[in-house]
Amino acid sequence: MSLLARHGEFLQALRRAGLPVSVAEDIDAGHALGAVDVLDRAQVRDAYAAALIKRRADRPAFDTLFDIYFPAVVSVDTDARESSAPAEPPPGLMTAEVLQFREELLDQVRAGDETGLARLARAGVSRFGGVGAGSPGVQSWSRYAVLNRTSPRTLLAAFLGATLADDERGGLAEQGMRATFGARVSRFEQLVETEVHRRLAAERGEERVARSAVRPSTEQVDLLRATDAELAEIRRAIQPLARRLATRLAAAHRHGRRGKIDFRRTIRASLSSGGVPMQTVARPRRPRRTDLVIICDVSESVSSFARFTLLLVYALREQFTRVRVFAFVDELDEVTDLLAPGVDVLDAVAQLDQLARVRGWYGRTDYGRAFDLFDRRFADAVTPRTALLVLGDARSNYGDPNVAALRRIAHRARRAHWLNPERRTAWDTGDSCASAVSAVVPMTECRNLAQLGEFVRALA
């Protein structure tokens, strides 16, 4: 394959992984490659990184994909020798082969030799990483199998014993050695993963491996399927995202379009040019911020999405004149006071069952009842200067969505939007009434922080 073709595939993989790579940056990367030695892999990596990486958070995904599309060259003899080793390790927790490998690994960790760690990573994958692929005669590779067999992190005691004197235990020296050991073992684990990806890419193709190898960035994580660790990262990312959005929104308000043409002042100004309106005069644009009313489904199926949407909106509440929030499952209640400034929004939303009457005797999501209750109890909350925002997956357990009540509510608003955290391909499947309600309120797919941030920016 030519370098140009591999360049194009690599950039496509970066875009699929969520890294913003423009056409101009594509061209810049091509020029950068022309300025370095393309036979020097480290220079090629640095050239691509300088041209394409704009955020520190994108570097891990970039490195993973670079190692897949531009793998390190391994000698033919080494590959042949390692491939001849048995794919399946013999039974037993600590065989002689495993013990010998651990001794070699300890020596390399103590020395901090990058080349030696890379060699051991290749050997470890060959000896202990082979797993069945589900088809006769087909070989696959596993990072977990290697690390589970060799247990590199259990070598800490031996590492400290060989590095520290007895009188150095328990002090700063030991803390430093623990940090050093952890960093070097983490590097070995990364090299094992890189080697597994290299072998899988050679067998299955780079594109197939790249789609599953790259962990999505925090802003691309699906809110409905995020793990606890990913939800914690999303929470930490909310405030920086809110600050960026607030800055952009404030600038947009300051430098927005001028008001309507002031006909009288334009005609007066034209007298100096013989009655020809050479320059139009506009009226000053009246600053006007929008009221925001949110009706959100807080049932278990969309609770993560609702919590983080409200958290971002409340971080940006100064961009709106007033924010009112109504939550429901099969009962609806206003929860604006429960989300006052200074309150932990995530904790408050998680405790809405105890803090507000959002769940009735039925206890299952009922959009039709929620819209009916809002229309009867809180009709005055929506005015011609209100932006109405509905949060939910439009799954009403096969009940009537009460489109008529939703239409009356939306008709009173300046504009109305519906954010759905499900993939568009899942709309109108099962008990989804997406088409029925989206005919009244435009529905937008919103599954992650990136899509949520873009929507809030357009809303304000």
C-alpha positions, -999 to +999 in steps of 0.1 A: +000+000+000+013+035-009+020+061+018-007+083+004-033+056+007-023+047+043-023+085+051-059+087+039-070+056+059-053+069+090-071+102+089-104+086+082-099+064+113-091+095+134-123+111+122-143+080+131-128+080+165-142+116+171-110+136+165-117+168+145-095+166+114-102+193+088-092+193+052-067+220+059-051+199+086-051+170+063-030+191+039-008+203+067-001+168+077+010+159+042+034+189+041+047+179+075+055+144+062+075+159+034+097+177+059+107+146+079+124+113+073+095+089+065+117+060+074+120+073+110+088+062+127+092+086+157+095+116+133+064+105+114+045+102+146+056+137+158+048+152+124+013+138+124+007+148+161+019+184+155-004+188+125-035+170+138-037+170+176-054+201+192-064+187+226-044+167+252-074+144+256-071+133+220-035+120+223-043+085+236-067+078+207-042+092+182-013+070+196-035+039+195-045+045+159-010+054+148+003+021+162-023+003+142-018+020+109+020+025+112+032-005+133+068-009+144+087-031+120+095-065+135+121-087+120+110-118+100+132-141+121+117-128+153+081-132+140+089-168+129+104-178+162+077-163+183+049-176+161+062-212+166+056-210+203+024-227+215-006-204+212-024-218+243-003-216+275+000-248+295-023-251+326-012-240+360-008-206+377+030-203+377+048-227+354+085-226+349+080-206+316+059-180+334+084-177+363+113-172+338+093-146+319+086-127+352+123-127+361+132-113+327+104-087+330+116-077+365+151-071+351+138-049+323+116-029+347+145-023+370+167-012+340+139+009+325+149-004+290+122+006+265+137-018+238+138-047+263+102-040+274+090-040+238+108-073+231+092-089+262+058-076+251+061-093+218+074-125+234+046-124+261+019-121+234+033-150+215+037-173+246+006-164+266-017-142+245-030-168+221-067-176+224-092-194+202-111-173+178-142-195+177-133-211+143-111-242+138-076-233+129-081-196+135-058-178+160-066-147+179-048-126+205-057-112+239-041-085+261-060-098+291-046-133+286-010-120+287-014-098+318-035-124+336-009-151+331+022-130+339+007-107+366+033-079+362+019-057+389+026-084+416+063-079+410+063-047+431+077-064+463+106-080+444+113-047+427+114-027+459+135-054+476+161-053+448+161-015+446+159-002+482+180-007+512+162-017+545+166+018+560+150+034+529+117+016+534+086+037+542+100+070+531+101+092+501+125+068+484+099+040+485+072+063+472+094+073+443+102+037+435+065+027+436+057+055+412+086+044+389+075+008+390+039+017+382+049+039+353+072+012+338+047-016+342+020+006+327+043+011+297+048-027+294+010-032+295+006-005+268+033-023+247+014-056+251-018-039+239+000-024+209+014-058+199-020-074+202-034-047+179-006-052+155-012-089+152-050-085+149-046-058+123-024-080+102-050-108+104-083-089+102-074-055+087-066-022+102-101-006+099-118-035+117-094-034+146-094+004+148-131+006+153-130-015+185-095-005+198-101+032+204-119+042+235-142+072+227-133+105+242-152+118+272-174+141+250-182+111+227-192+086+254-228+075+251-246+088+282-270+059+283-243+032+283-215+049+302-198+031+330-194+046+365-158+056+357-169+072+324-198+090+342-173+104+367-151+117+338-182+132+321-190+150+353-154+165+355-157+175+318-190+194+323-176+226+338-148+231+312-174+225+285-197+250+301-170+276+303-162+272+266-198+274+256-205+304+279-175+323+263-188+315+228-224+325+236-213+357+252-192+366+221-221+357+198-245+380+218-220+409+217-212+405+180-246+394+167-264+409+138-276+445+140-312+453+144-336+463+116-329+492+093-338+526+107-355+541+076-357+576+089-320+579+098-310+562+066-330+589+045-314+617+066-280+603+060-287+601+023-291+639+020-253+643+021-251+622-011-279+639-030-306+616-018-288+584-027-287+560+003-250+552+001-250+538+036-278+523+056-283+529+093-296+501+115-314+504+148-295+491+178-303+455+185-322+450+217-304+425+239-329+397+247-322+365+265-346+335+263-366+320+291-360+282+292-386+256+303-375+220+306-398+190+308-376+160+315-383+123+318-363+111+349-372+074+347-344+049+350-340+044+313-328+079+307-317+091+341-281+095+332-290+116+302-314+138+322-289+144+350-260+155+327-283+176+305-296+195+335-261+199+349-249+215+317-279+237+314-276+249+350-239+256+344-250+279+316-281+294+334-267+329+332-272+327+294-310+325+300-333+350+317-350+323+337-349+285+339-378+264+351-376+226+353-404+201+354-397+164+360-420+134+355-423+096+354-460+091+355-466+122+377-453+157+370-439+182+394-418+214+392-383+209+406-368+243+399-363+251+436-346+217+441-319+227+416-311+261+430-275+275+427-251+258+451-270+225+450-254+194+435-276+189+404-266+153+399-274+143+435-307+163+434-319+146+402-309+112+416-331+119+447-361+133+429-383+103+439-379+114+475-378+152+469-407+156+445-438+139+433-427+125+400-439+089+404-475+078+409-492+045+415-483+032+380-446+040+384-438+037+346-431+064+321-463+081+308-457+110+284-494+115+277-502+121+314-472+143+319-482+166+290-518+167+302-507+176+338-483+203+325-510+218+302-535+220+330-513+231+359-484+251+345-497+266+312-485+301+322-449+288+324-446+289+286-448+323+269-439+337+235-404+344+248-399+308+261-377+281+246-393+248+255-370+218+259-383+182+263-358+155+274-366+119+270-366+088+248-402+091+237-410+056+251-444+057+268-450+020+275-475+018+246-496+046+261-512+075+243-485+103+240-513+129+241-500+148+211-529+173+214-517+185+248-481+187+235-492+208+205-510+233+228-479+236+250-455+240+220-478+265+203-474+289+232-436+288+231-412+308+210-396+276+199-396+240+211-371+212+209-369+175+219-337+158+228-337+121+225-307+101+239-314+071+217-299+064+183-321+076+155-322+040+142-340+030+174-368+056+171-403+041+164-392+007+175-411-011+203-430+014+224-413+045+209-437+072+197-409+093+182-426+101+149-459+111+165-443+137+189-416+148+165-443+160+141-452+186+168-418+192+184-386+188+163-366+159+177-328+158+178-305+128+186-284+137+216-263+109+230-231+125+243-216+157+256-204+168+221-239+167+207-253+183+239-229+211+238-236+220+202-273+220+209-271+242+239-249+266+219-276+268+192-304+271+218-291+301+236 
